[in-house]
Amino acid sequence: MAQVGGSPAADAPPSTEENPQDLPQGSGNDDLKADDRADGVTEESSDAGMYRYIKEDLFTSEIYKVEIRNLPKFIGFNDLKKFLAKHGVDPHKIKLFGKQTFAFVTFKNEEERDKAMKMVHGMQWKGQVLSVRHAKPKVDPILRKRRQEEDVAGGQPPPKRADGEEAQRGEEEPPLSVQIANVVTPLWNVPYEEQLRRKEQEVVGVLQRLAKEIGSTNKAMLPWLFAQKGKYNRMCCSLTAIRPSPTQTEYRNKCEFLISVGADGQDKTIGFRLGKYKGGSCAVVGPAETRHVSAEAKRVVSAFQKFIRTTSYSVYSPETYEGHWKQLTVRTTRSGQAMAVAFFNPQKLQEEEVHALKSSMKTYFTEGEGGDSGVTSLYFVREGQRTSPNLEDLPCELVAGESSIHEELLGLRFRISPHSFFQVNTGAAEVLYSAVGEWAQLDQDSTVLDVCCGTGTIGISLAKRVKKVIGIELCHEAVEDAKVNAEVNGLTNVEFHCGKAEDVFPNIVNALVSANVTAIVDPPRAGLHSKVILAIRRAEHLKRLVYVACNAKAAMNNFIDLCRAPSNRVHGAPFRPVRAMAVDLFPQTMHVEMLLLLERVDYDSQQQQQDSKP
């Protein structure tokens, strides 16, 4: 089921739901049973045990799930997402099935679900009257796999395998180091020049598709678009050569490791999951031989693994919901600092027991064997009875060391707290932000709106060139870091606002009187909320926009809405793409950052040019 506001698994925080988002969908349609067919669920598997996770005191949107029936034919995920947003419905996840006319939608709480049911049931969409009803939750895939194995042992035929999988069963498995490399760094054995070529071609495809979409949604741009496509290989704008990462290995400054049973059978292993929970696997492989994890982070993982193996507490099992150790997040800086954040499910432990564990952790990393690990900031997070889907809502308890770490970037100093966003590849981030500064065409009269600003890196790096910088960020911790960062770097023309961009941005942009406003947006994977895009379109004094996309395909709807013709819903002159560039922040993977410069179409200037023609 697609999460409405997600991020890439390899380069962004994992799903914040206790029940992972890649769990297969259970049956929720009595007639078509398409959900069953899609995921191999049978009626026999629908016993209470298969759904026991929803009875735990943990957040899962599966509790608040509905089925929307009688959808118009040929609609896609984005069509449904837009339709729901237009009517004030805020889904957590959406799942469609090809050409079927139903979809499953989950919500973050009962109130949102009930609101959606009242709003959508009986509503007309493209001639179809929609109906909404409660739907069953997903089946736990681990338990489903156990049931399938039991059925095979009892004489039932095994589930069908894909042809490729059938052919591979007789082959000898490669070493675990190769298996995990294929999972977390799938391009590890591809020459770097070829990696860059593939990523640049990915961006070419995005720009060619955007050209088609602009042609469909803004007929007034067709003459300009025809010329652009002729000049730029069917793309809507010029594409600057891809900028490589300064370092191709050991570049990540943040990694999130699972704590589970090792694929080699070793208990209490810290590493990356070898397979998907969906495939029935919870085994992990340590990062010792991975290419993208820094030596400093590997040292922290090794020390922490030794520590948890000295404790009496077991690893948390997503299958049984028992156990304690869950995750270790490690952040490092080029100045040699390291932050370790341990996620622990306290279950029914007494406060005295948790306190004793924290004390032993502090002793181990300050006076014991872990003293040589390089950890300068040690945190403990109780991730137990979570009632919110947001990891940022979990309080971090400082166990030892400093409350934050610091990084130098473009000659500036930045404070980083546990939940704050900071680009995972510092050297490549410098390349990216330098390009943003070049493309934004700023001067001393400019006002910069830094949307989804994190710890303020982009805005602060540009502050000395401009009149004012205004940053907007959802994470309170990151906003506090940004304010400190501005002060530490001696900047007085920077301000930061905490809140959802869709709530904060419209008021800020409407209050600006400057005629020279540039917006720089660096949103999460899913892109900007439609309210932000509509506010950008309405603010006609905002002439230039630099969009930093970590997933250009997911941001496509943003690009289209920025460029589409004015309508009853979209007010203000459109933007058009001027130039684009890929920056490789994630070597050894297929992920790539895309920079897109858009400028407001000046209809008055165009009309004057037309009038002056003989």
Backbone torsions as a table, in degrees:
resi	resn	phi	psi	omega
1	MET	NA	127.9	-176.6
2	ALA	-73.3	128.1	177.1
3	GLN	-82.0	131.4	-173.6
4	VAL	-65.8	-26.7	178.0
5	GLY	-130.8	56.5	-176.0
6	GLY	-93.6	-165.4	-179.1
7	SER	-157.0	160.8	-178.8
8	PRO	-61.4	135.3	-174.3
9	ALA	-63.5	-34.5	-174.8
10	ALA	-80.3	-22.2	-172.2
11	ASP	-128.1	18.9	-179.8
12	ALA	-149.4	164.1	179.5
13	PRO	-56.4	146.7	178.9
14	PRO	-69.9	172.0	179.0
15	SER	-52.8	136.9	-178.2
16	THR	-87.9	1.9	176.1
17	GLU	-85.3	145.4	177.5
18	GLU	-63.6	-38.5	176.0
19	ASN	-91.0	111.0	-170.3
20	PRO	-55.8	149.0	-173.8
21	GLN	-70.3	-12.8	179.9
22	ASP	-93.3	13.2	174.0
23	LEU	-63.0	142.7	180.0
24	PRO	-68.5	157.4	-176.4
25	GLN	-84.3	132.7	176.2
26	GLY	-82.4	170.3	-177.7
27	SER	-67.9	135.8	175.9
28	GLY	-142.4	11.8	-179.0
29	ASN	-133.8	112.2	-173.3
30	ASP	-69.1	-28.2	-174.3
31	ASP	-86.6	-56.2	-172.0
32	LEU	-85.5	-28.7	-177.3
33	LYS	53.2	29.2	-178.1
34	ALA	-65.0	-33.0	-180.0
35	ASP	-65.4	-38.5	177.3
36	ASP	-63.9	-46.0	-178.1
37	ARG	-62.8	-36.7	-176.2
38	ALA	-67.0	-30.8	-171.9
39	ASP	-123.4	6.5	175.8
40	GLY	70.9	26.8	179.8
41	VAL	-88.2	135.5	178.5
42	THR	-112.3	165.2	179.1
43	GLU	-60.4	-32.0	-177.7
44	GLU	-65.2	-24.1	-176.2
45	SER	-87.2	0.8	-172.4
46	SER	-90.1	23.1	177.3
47	ASP	-72.0	167.3	-172.6
48	ALA	-59.5	-32.8	-178.3
49	GLY	-60.8	-31.7	-179.2
50	MET	-68.2	-17.0	-176.4
51	TYR	-118.4	18.5	-171.4
52	ARG	-66.3	-21.6	-178.0
53	TYR	-62.0	-27.2	-178.0
54	ILE	-74.8	-12.2	179.1
55	LYS	-89.9	-7.7	177.8
56	GLU	-76.3	158.6	178.4
57	ASP	-83.9	54.5	-177.7
58	LEU	-131.1	149.7	-178.9
59	PHE	-71.8	130.5	166.1
60	THR	-151.2	128.7	-178.4
61	SER	-71.2	-9.0	177.4
62	GLU	-60.7	-23.3	178.2
63	ILE	-67.6	-30.3	-174.5
64	TYR	-113.0	66.7	-171.3
65	LYS	-120.2	139.1	177.5
66	VAL	-131.2	162.2	172.7
67	GLU	-114.1	127.0	175.2
68	ILE	-100.7	122.5	-176.4
69	ARG	-109.2	164.7	174.7
70	ASN	64.8	36.9	177.1
71	LEU	-69.1	153.1	174.8
72	PRO	-60.9	152.1	178.2
73	LYS	-68.9	151.3	171.1
74	PHE	69.2	14.4	175.0
75	ILE	-82.4	153.1	179.8
76	GLY	-115.0	-177.8	-179.4
77	PHE	-54.7	-48.6	-176.1
78	ASN	-67.6	-33.4	177.0
79	ASP	-62.0	-46.3	-179.1
80	LEU	-67.6	-41.5	179.1
81	LYS	-59.3	-45.3	179.5
82	LYS	-64.8	-42.6	-179.2
83	PHE	-59.8	-46.2	-179.4
84	LEU	-65.5	-42.2	179.9
85	ALA	-62.9	-38.3	-179.6
86	LYS	-59.8	-31.2	-178.4
87	HIS	-103.1	20.0	173.3
88	GLY	75.3	20.9	179.4
89	VAL	-99.5	129.3	-174.6
90	ASP	-114.1	88.9	-177.7
91	PRO	-77.0	156.7	174.2
92	HIS	-92.2	-44.3	177.1
93	LYS	-142.4	153.4	178.1
94	ILE	-133.6	137.0	175.6
95	LYS	-135.4	122.1	175.9
96	LEU	-112.0	163.4	-178.8
97	PHE	-126.4	86.2	174.3
98	GLY	52.8	-121.8	-175.9
99	LYS	-93.5	8.1	178.9
100	GLN	-68.7	156.7	-176.4
101	THR	-104.4	34.2	174.3
102	PHE	-141.1	161.7	179.9
103	ALA	-147.8	154.4	174.2
104	PHE	-106.8	134.4	-176.8
105	VAL	-132.8	132.6	176.7
106	THR	-114.4	159.9	-176.4
107	PHE	-132.7	165.1	-174.7
108	LYS	-80.3	-19.2	179.9
109	ASN	-157.7	171.0	-176.8
110	GLU	-65.1	-37.5	-179.1
111	GLU	-60.8	-45.5	179.8
112	GLU	-65.0	-39.4	179.7
113	ARG	-64.0	-48.0	-178.0
114	ASP	-65.1	-36.9	177.0
115	LYS	-61.3	-43.6	179.9
116	ALA	-63.6	-41.8	-179.2
117	MET	-62.3	-41.0	179.6
118	LYS	-70.0	-39.7	-176.1
119	MET	-70.8	-45.0	-168.0
120	VAL	-88.7	-33.4	-176.5
121	HIS	-61.9	125.0	179.5
122	GLY	86.8	-4.4	-179.4
123	MET	-74.4	148.1	177.6
124	GLN	-97.3	136.5	176.8
125	TRP	-142.4	114.8	-179.9
126	LYS	52.5	43.6	176.9
127	GLY	83.8	-3.6	-179.0
128	GLN	-104.7	136.7	176.0
129	VAL	-93.1	117.0	-174.7
130	LEU	-80.9	148.4	172.5
131	SER	-128.6	147.3	-177.0
132	VAL	-130.2	138.9	175.5
133	ARG	-148.0	162.7	176.5
134	HIS	-62.8	148.5	179.5
135	ALA	-126.8	154.7	177.6
136	LYS	-69.2	152.6	175.1
137	PRO	-75.2	173.5	176.1
138	LYS	-71.0	152.1	172.2
139	VAL	-81.0	139.2	176.8
140	ASP	-66.1	119.0	-173.7
141	PRO	-67.1	-31.5	176.6
142	ILE	-61.9	-48.0	-179.2
143	LEU	-67.3	-34.9	177.0
144	ARG	-62.6	-42.1	179.8
145	LYS	-65.3	-40.2	177.4
146	ARG	-59.4	-42.2	-179.8
147	ARG	-63.2	-42.1	179.2
148	GLN	-62.4	-40.6	179.4
149	GLU	-64.9	-38.6	178.2
150	GLU	-65.5	-39.1	179.2
151	ASP	-63.5	-41.4	179.0
152	VAL	-63.5	-43.5	179.5
153	ALA	-63.8	-28.4	-179.2
154	GLY	-89.5	7.3	176.3
155	GLY	102.3	-2.4	177.5
156	GLN	-76.7	145.8	179.1
157	PRO	-67.1	142.8	179.0
158	PRO	-69.0	158.0	176.9
159	PRO	-62.7	149.8	-178.5
160	LYS	-63.9	144.0	177.6
161	ARG	-109.0	154.2	174.1
162	ALA	-67.4	154.5	-177.1
163	ASP	-56.1	-43.3	-178.2
164	GLY	-64.6	-38.6	-179.7
165	GLU	-68.1	-38.3	179.4
166	GLU	-62.6	-40.4	-177.7
167	ALA	-69.2	-27.9	-174.6
168	GLN	-86.6	-11.0	-172.5
169	ARG	-61.4	-32.1	-178.1
170	GLY	-83.9	-8.3	-177.6
171	GLU	-80.4	149.6	178.2
172	GLU	-74.3	135.4	-178.2
173	GLU	-71.7	142.2	176.5
174	PRO	-70.7	167.4	178.4
175	PRO	-57.3	155.2	-179.3
176	LEU	-59.0	-34.2	179.8
177	SER	-62.3	-35.9	178.0
178	VAL	-75.5	-40.7	179.7
179	GLN	-60.1	-45.6	-177.6
180	ILE	-72.2	-32.9	176.2
181	ALA	-61.9	-40.0	178.8
182	ASN	-65.4	-26.0	-179.5
183	VAL	-82.5	-51.4	-171.5
184	VAL	-93.6	-24.1	178.7
185	THR	-136.5	71.3	-171.3
186	PRO	-62.3	-15.1	179.0
187	LEU	-103.0	19.4	-173.7
188	TRP	-60.2	-27.8	-178.8
189	ASN	-105.0	16.6	177.4
190	VAL	-103.0	129.2	178.4
191	PRO	-52.7	144.2	-171.9
192	TYR	-61.8	-37.8	179.0
193	GLU	-60.6	-37.1	178.4
194	GLU	-70.8	-36.9	175.2
195	GLN	-57.6	-46.5	-179.6
196	LEU	-63.4	-39.4	179.8
197	ARG	-62.7	-44.5	-179.6
198	ARG	-62.8	-41.5	-178.6
199	LYS	-68.1	-38.1	178.0
200	GLU	-65.8	-38.1	177.3
201	GLN	-64.9	-32.7	175.7
202	GLU	-60.8	-42.7	179.8
203	VAL	-70.2	-37.1	175.9
204	VAL	-56.6	-45.4	179.2
205	GLY	-60.7	-39.8	178.5
206	VAL	-63.4	-45.2	-177.9
207	LEU	-70.4	-32.1	176.0
208	GLN	-69.2	-39.5	177.4
209	ARG	-67.2	-40.2	179.1
210	LEU	-61.3	-37.3	177.4
211	ALA	-59.7	-43.6	178.4
212	LYS	-63.7	-42.5	-177.6
213	GLU	-66.2	-40.5	178.1
214	ILE	-63.0	-41.0	178.1
215	GLY	-60.6	-31.6	-179.2
216	SER	-82.8	-28.1	-172.4
217	THR	-108.0	-5.5	179.3
218	ASN	-149.0	87.2	-176.9
219	LYS	-63.8	-27.1	-179.0
220	ALA	-64.6	-22.1	-179.4
221	MET	-88.3	-2.6	-173.4
222	LEU	-56.6	-44.7	178.3
223	PRO	-59.7	-45.7	177.9
224	TRP	-63.1	-43.9	-177.1
225	LEU	-63.9	-39.3	179.6
226	PHE	-60.2	-42.7	178.7
227	ALA	-66.6	-41.1	-179.7
228	GLN	-62.4	-45.9	-178.1
229	LYS	-64.8	-33.3	177.6
230	GLY	-68.5	-35.1	-177.8
231	LYS	-82.0	-31.0	-167.4
232	TYR	-122.8	41.3	172.0
233	ASN	56.1	49.6	177.6
234	ARG	68.9	8.5	176.6
235	MET	-88.5	160.6	-178.0
236	CYS	-82.0	-11.6	-179.8
237	CYS	-160.2	174.8	179.4
238	SER	-72.1	149.8	178.9
239	LEU	-119.9	112.2	176.6
240	THR	-71.6	147.4	-178.4
241	ALA	-55.4	141.9	-178.5
242	ILE	-58.8	139.9	177.1
243	ARG	-95.5	121.2	-179.3
244	PRO	-76.0	162.6	173.2
245	SER	-75.3	136.9	178.0
246	PRO	-58.3	-31.1	176.5
247	THR	-127.9	138.9	-177.0
248	GLN	-103.6	-11.3	178.3
249	THR	-130.5	156.6	178.3
250	GLU	50.7	39.2	-173.5
251	TYR	-94.4	-17.4	-173.3
252	ARG	-75.2	130.9	176.5
253	ASN	-98.5	-2.4	176.2
254	LYS	-144.1	129.9	176.2
255	CYS	-137.3	142.7	176.9
256	GLU	-114.2	115.3	-174.9
257	PHE	-108.0	140.4	173.8
258	LEU	-85.6	150.7	174.7
259	ILE	-112.4	116.5	-175.2
260	SER	-157.2	-167.9	174.0
261	VAL	-78.3	135.3	-179.3
262	GLY	-71.8	152.3	176.9
263	ALA	-64.3	-18.6	177.8
264	ASP	-89.9	5.9	178.4
265	GLY	93.0	-9.2	-179.8
266	GLN	-73.4	128.6	178.4
267	ASP	-75.9	160.0	177.4
268	LYS	52.1	58.6	178.4
269	THR	-105.3	139.2	179.2
270	ILE	-108.3	125.4	-179.4
271	GLY	179.1	-154.1	179.5
272	PHE	-103.9	144.5	179.7
273	ARG	-69.0	131.5	-175.3
274	LEU	-74.3	-38.5	178.0
275	GLY	-126.2	-170.6	178.5
276	LYS	-96.8	148.1	173.5
277	TYR	-56.1	-36.1	178.6
278	LYS	-56.9	-33.5	-180.0
279	GLY	-87.5	4.5	176.4
280	GLY	86.2	24.3	-176.8
281	SER	-123.0	134.8	173.9
282	CYS	-120.6	1.0	-175.5
283	ALA	-69.4	144.2	-179.8
284	VAL	-122.0	160.2	175.9
285	VAL	-125.1	132.7	-179.4
286	GLY	-62.2	159.3	-174.7
287	PRO	-86.5	6.5	-171.0
288	ALA	-52.0	-36.3	-175.9
289	GLU	-109.5	11.4	177.4
290	THR	-78.0	149.8	-173.3
291	ARG	-87.0	-26.1	-172.1
292	HIS	-93.2	-11.8	-179.2
293	VAL	-89.4	135.4	-177.3
294	SER	-72.3	157.1	178.0
295	ALA	-61.7	-35.1	-180.0
296	GLU	-64.0	-43.0	179.3
297	ALA	-66.9	-39.2	178.5
298	LYS	-62.2	-37.2	179.0
299	ARG	-65.2	-40.5	178.0
300	VAL	-64.8	-43.8	179.3
301	VAL	-60.5	-44.5	180.0
302	SER	-60.1	-44.8	-179.0
303	ALA	-66.2	-41.7	-177.2
304	PHE	-70.9	-34.1	177.2
305	GLN	-63.2	-41.9	177.1
306	LYS	-62.1	-38.7	-179.5
307	PHE	-65.5	-49.7	-175.6
308	ILE	-66.6	-25.1	177.0
309	ARG	-73.9	-15.2	175.5
310	THR	-85.9	-13.8	-178.1
311	THR	-89.1	164.7	-179.9
312	SER	-90.5	0.8	-174.7
313	TYR	-91.5	133.9	-176.5
314	SER	-84.8	170.5	176.3
315	VAL	-77.1	151.6	178.4
316	TYR	-73.0	136.6	179.2
317	SER	-110.6	118.0	176.3
318	PRO	-70.0	-9.9	178.0
319	GLU	-83.6	-43.6	-176.4
320	THR	-105.3	-11.9	-177.5
321	TYR	64.0	23.4	176.0
322	GLU	-109.5	166.8	179.7
323	GLY	94.7	-179.6	-167.6
324	HIS	-130.6	-57.8	-172.8
325	TRP	-69.6	129.1	-174.0
326	LYS	-119.3	-50.6	-170.0
327	GLN	-154.3	151.9	173.1
328	LEU	-130.3	120.7	175.1
329	THR	-102.8	130.7	-179.6
330	VAL	-122.8	128.0	175.7
331	ARG	-121.4	136.0	-179.8
332	THR	-130.1	160.9	177.4
333	THR	-128.4	163.1	-179.8
334	ARG	-70.7	-14.7	178.9
335	SER	-87.4	0.8	174.3
336	GLY	98.6	5.5	177.6
337	GLN	-86.2	155.8	179.1
338	ALA	-145.5	134.8	176.3
339	MET	-114.7	133.2	176.1
340	ALA	-120.6	128.9	179.7
341	VAL	-121.8	113.3	-177.4
342	ALA	-98.4	129.1	178.2
343	PHE	-102.6	126.8	-169.6
344	PHE	-137.5	130.0	175.7
345	ASN	-91.6	111.8	-175.7
346	PRO	-72.9	-12.5	-177.0
347	GLN	49.2	-121.5	-178.2
348	LYS	-111.7	26.0	178.9
349	LEU	-65.5	147.6	174.8
350	GLN	-73.8	155.6	-179.7
351	GLU	-59.2	-34.2	179.9
352	GLU	-64.2	-36.7	180.0
353	GLU	-68.9	-41.6	177.9
354	VAL	-65.3	-41.6	178.8
355	HIS	-61.5	-41.5	179.6
356	ALA	-64.5	-38.4	177.7
357	LEU	-63.6	-44.7	179.3
358	LYS	-63.0	-38.0	178.6
359	SER	-65.7	-41.7	179.4
360	SER	-68.1	-34.1	176.9
361	MET	-64.5	-44.0	179.1
362	LYS	-61.8	-45.6	-179.4
363	THR	-62.6	-42.3	-178.1
364	TYR	-61.5	-41.0	-174.6
365	PHE	-92.4	-6.2	176.6
366	THR	-111.6	-34.1	-177.0
367	GLU	-120.1	-18.7	-174.0
368	GLY	-99.4	-154.2	-175.0
369	GLU	-62.5	-28.7	-179.4
370	GLY	-76.4	-2.1	-179.3
371	GLY	-64.0	-23.2	-180.0
372	ASP	-93.3	7.3	-175.8
373	SER	-75.8	-19.5	-178.1
374	GLY	90.6	3.0	179.8
375	VAL	-69.9	123.8	178.0
376	THR	-110.5	-9.2	179.8
377	SER	-147.1	116.6	-173.8
378	LEU	-121.5	123.0	-177.4
379	TYR	-121.1	156.1	177.8
380	PHE	-129.2	128.5	-179.6
381	VAL	-122.9	126.7	176.3
382	ARG	-86.6	103.6	179.6
383	GLU	-107.3	79.8	-176.2
384	GLY	-117.9	-100.1	-175.2
385	GLN	-82.3	75.4	-176.3
386	ARG	-80.4	133.2	178.1
387	THR	-112.4	1.6	-179.5
388	SER	-124.4	148.0	177.9
389	PRO	-79.3	-4.4	-174.1
390	ASN	-98.7	120.3	178.8
391	LEU	-61.9	-30.8	-177.7
392	GLU	-64.4	-18.5	-179.5
393	ASP	-76.8	-12.7	179.8
394	LEU	-80.7	124.4	180.0
395	PRO	-70.0	140.8	177.4
396	CYS	-100.7	125.5	-179.9
397	GLU	-99.1	118.5	179.6
398	LEU	-72.6	121.7	-178.3
399	VAL	-95.9	-41.8	-178.1
400	ALA	-158.5	154.0	174.9
401	GLY	84.2	-161.9	-178.2
402	GLU	-77.9	157.5	-178.7
403	SER	-78.1	-13.9	-178.4
404	SER	-150.3	170.0	171.8
405	ILE	-118.1	167.3	-176.2
406	HIS	-130.9	142.9	179.2
407	GLU	-128.5	145.4	174.1
408	GLU	-98.2	130.1	-179.4
409	LEU	-145.6	122.9	-178.0
410	LEU	53.2	38.7	177.7
411	GLY	77.1	7.9	-179.8
412	LEU	-115.5	159.1	-176.4
413	ARG	-110.1	133.8	-177.0
414	PHE	-129.4	132.9	174.7
415	ARG	-88.7	138.3	-178.8
416	ILE	-128.2	121.7	177.4
417	SER	-98.8	171.2	-173.9
418	PRO	-54.1	-43.4	-175.1
419	HIS	-94.5	-3.6	-173.8
420	SER	-73.5	142.9	176.9
421	PHE	-82.0	133.8	174.4
422	PHE	-149.1	133.1	-177.2
423	GLN	-51.7	137.7	-171.1
424	VAL	-75.8	-12.7	179.5
425	ASN	-122.8	97.7	-171.2
426	THR	-63.2	-45.6	-179.0
427	GLY	-61.8	-44.1	178.8
428	ALA	-70.3	-29.5	176.6
429	ALA	-63.9	-36.1	176.3
430	GLU	-63.0	-39.6	176.4
431	VAL	-63.2	-45.4	-178.4
432	LEU	-62.7	-49.5	-175.8
433	TYR	-69.4	-31.0	175.6
434	SER	-64.3	-41.1	177.9
435	ALA	-65.9	-39.1	176.9
436	VAL	-58.7	-44.8	179.2
437	GLY	-62.1	-38.9	179.2
438	GLU	-66.8	-43.9	-173.5
439	TRP	-75.9	-26.8	-175.0
440	ALA	-70.6	-17.9	177.1
441	GLN	52.5	59.3	-174.2
442	LEU	-93.1	157.9	172.8
443	ASP	-146.2	-175.4	-174.1
444	GLN	-69.3	-10.4	176.8
445	ASP	-98.6	-0.6	-174.4
446	SER	-79.0	145.2	168.4
447	THR	-114.6	127.8	-177.7
448	VAL	-108.5	128.0	172.0
449	LEU	-100.3	113.6	-177.7
450	ASP	-102.4	97.5	-172.3
451	VAL	-94.7	132.5	-172.7
452	CYS	61.9	58.3	-167.0
453	CYS	-84.0	-10.1	-178.7
454	GLY	59.3	-129.3	-179.9
455	THR	-84.4	11.6	174.7
456	GLY	88.6	14.6	-172.0
457	THR	-58.0	-48.5	-175.9
458	ILE	-67.2	-52.2	-177.6
459	GLY	-60.9	-42.9	-179.7
460	ILE	-66.0	-36.2	-179.9
461	SER	-68.1	-19.7	-178.7
462	LEU	-104.3	-7.9	-168.2
463	ALA	-59.1	-36.3	-176.8
464	LYS	-71.3	-14.6	-179.9
465	ARG	-91.1	-13.0	-168.2
466	VAL	-125.8	172.9	179.2
467	LYS	-76.4	-43.3	-175.5
468	LYS	-154.0	146.3	173.5
469	VAL	-123.9	131.4	177.1
470	ILE	-122.7	117.2	-178.5
471	GLY	-104.2	145.5	178.6
472	ILE	-129.5	129.7	-176.4
473	GLU	-151.9	140.6	-178.3
474	LEU	-75.6	-41.4	-174.0
475	CYS	-76.0	117.6	-177.9
476	HIS	-60.3	-41.1	-179.5
477	GLU	-60.3	-41.6	179.3
478	ALA	-66.4	-37.3	179.0
479	VAL	-64.7	-41.3	177.7
480	GLU	-62.9	-41.0	176.1
481	ASP	-61.3	-43.6	-178.0
482	ALA	-61.0	-41.6	179.1
483	LYS	-63.4	-42.9	177.4
484	VAL	-64.0	-41.6	-178.7
485	ASN	-62.6	-39.5	177.1
486	ALA	-63.4	-41.5	-179.0
487	GLU	-68.5	-44.4	-179.5
488	VAL	-60.4	-33.8	-178.8
489	ASN	-91.7	12.2	173.4
490	GLY	68.4	32.6	-177.6
491	LEU	-104.8	132.5	-179.7
492	THR	-116.7	-2.7	-177.9
493	ASN	-104.7	27.0	-176.9
494	VAL	-125.2	136.5	174.2
495	GLU	-136.9	151.3	-177.2
496	PHE	-130.2	141.8	-179.5
497	HIS	-123.3	136.0	-179.0
498	CYS	-100.4	131.1	177.5
499	GLY	154.6	173.9	175.6
500	LYS	-66.5	136.8	-178.9
501	ALA	-56.7	-38.0	-177.7
502	GLU	-68.0	-22.1	178.0
503	ASP	-90.1	-38.1	-172.0
504	VAL	-89.2	-42.0	-171.6
505	PHE	-58.6	-47.5	-176.9
506	PRO	-55.7	-43.9	-179.4
507	ASN	-65.6	-40.2	-178.4
508	ILE	-67.5	-47.4	-176.5
509	VAL	-68.1	-32.7	178.6
510	ASN	-71.2	-26.9	-178.4
511	ALA	-82.7	-13.2	-177.7
512	LEU	-74.0	133.6	178.2
513	VAL	-106.3	-9.0	-179.6
514	SER	-63.4	140.3	178.0
515	ALA	-87.5	-6.1	-176.1
516	ASN	-120.6	81.7	-176.0
517	VAL	-117.1	130.3	175.3
518	THR	-124.2	133.0	177.1
519	ALA	-104.2	137.7	173.3
520	ILE	-122.4	119.0	-176.6
521	VAL	-118.0	133.9	180.0
522	ASP	-134.4	68.5	-171.4
523	PRO	-78.1	169.6	173.3
524	PRO	-64.0	178.8	-173.3
525	ARG	-50.9	-40.4	-173.8
526	ALA	-76.4	-9.2	179.7
527	GLY	93.4	-173.5	-178.0
528	LEU	-83.1	149.5	173.8
529	HIS	-63.4	146.3	-177.2
530	SER	-59.5	-28.5	177.9
531	LYS	-63.5	-35.7	178.8
532	VAL	-68.7	-44.1	179.1
533	ILE	-60.4	-44.3	179.8
534	LEU	-64.4	-37.1	178.0
535	ALA	-67.6	-37.8	176.7
536	ILE	-63.0	-43.6	179.8
537	ARG	-62.6	-40.6	-178.1
538	ARG	-69.2	-31.1	-176.0
539	ALA	-80.8	82.4	-171.9
540	GLU	-70.5	-12.9	174.3
541	HIS	-78.3	-7.8	174.9
542	LEU	-89.2	103.7	-171.1
543	LYS	-95.5	-22.0	-173.1
544	ARG	-135.9	140.3	-178.7
545	LEU	-136.3	128.1	174.1
546	VAL	-109.3	116.0	-177.1
547	TYR	-105.0	120.9	176.8
548	VAL	-103.0	110.7	-174.3
549	ALA	-111.8	121.0	176.1
550	CYS	-82.5	-15.7	174.9
551	ASN	-144.1	92.0	-173.1
552	ALA	-62.5	-33.6	179.4
553	LYS	-65.7	-40.8	179.8
554	ALA	-69.0	-26.7	-179.1
555	ALA	-87.4	0.9	-174.2
556	MET	-55.5	-41.0	-180.0
557	ASN	-62.5	-36.1	174.6
558	ASN	-60.3	-47.5	-179.0
559	PHE	-60.2	-44.0	-177.9
560	ILE	-63.2	-45.7	-178.1
561	ASP	-67.7	-29.1	176.1
562	LEU	-68.4	-28.9	-173.9
563	CYS	-104.2	-10.5	-174.0
564	ARG	-70.4	160.9	-179.1
565	ALA	-65.6	149.2	175.6
566	PRO	-58.2	148.7	-178.5
567	SER	-153.2	-174.0	176.9
568	ASN	-62.5	-31.5	-179.8
569	ARG	-88.2	-37.9	-174.7
570	VAL	-110.1	110.3	-178.6
571	HIS	-103.3	152.6	178.1
572	GLY	96.5	152.3	-179.6
573	ALA	-61.6	145.1	-178.5
574	PRO	-76.1	168.6	170.4
575	PHE	-99.5	165.0	169.7
576	ARG	-139.3	144.9	-178.8
577	PRO	-68.7	137.0	-177.6
578	VAL	-108.2	-44.8	178.6
579	ARG	-158.9	158.9	-178.7
580	ALA	-141.5	161.5	178.4
581	MET	-159.6	143.9	173.5
582	ALA	-98.7	141.2	174.6
583	VAL	-126.0	126.9	-175.7
584	ASP	-86.5	99.3	175.6
585	LEU	-93.6	-10.0	-172.2
586	PHE	-132.2	65.3	177.5
587	PRO	-55.4	151.1	-179.7
588	GLN	75.7	0.9	175.2
589	THR	-127.7	171.1	178.7
590	MET	-86.4	-4.8	-179.1
591	HIS	-72.2	144.1	179.6
592	VAL	-151.1	144.6	176.9
593	GLU	-88.0	138.2	177.2
594	MET	-119.2	133.6	177.4
595	LEU	-105.3	127.8	179.8
596	LEU	-130.5	120.5	176.5
597	LEU	-95.1	125.5	177.6
598	LEU	-122.3	141.8	178.4
599	GLU	-126.6	147.1	-178.4
600	ARG	-66.3	135.9	175.6
601	VAL	-72.7	127.5	179.6
602	ASP	-98.0	93.0	-177.1
603	TYR	-63.8	-36.2	-179.1
604	ASP	-63.3	-43.3	179.3
605	SER	-64.0	-40.3	179.4
606	GLN	-63.3	-40.9	-178.8
607	GLN	-65.6	-39.2	178.8
608	GLN	-63.4	-38.9	178.8
609	GLN	-65.5	-39.4	179.3
610	GLN	-65.4	-41.4	-178.2
611	ASP	-67.4	-29.6	-177.0
612	SER	-80.6	-11.2	-179.9
613	LYS	-72.8	138.7	-179.4
614	PRO	-66.9	NA	NA
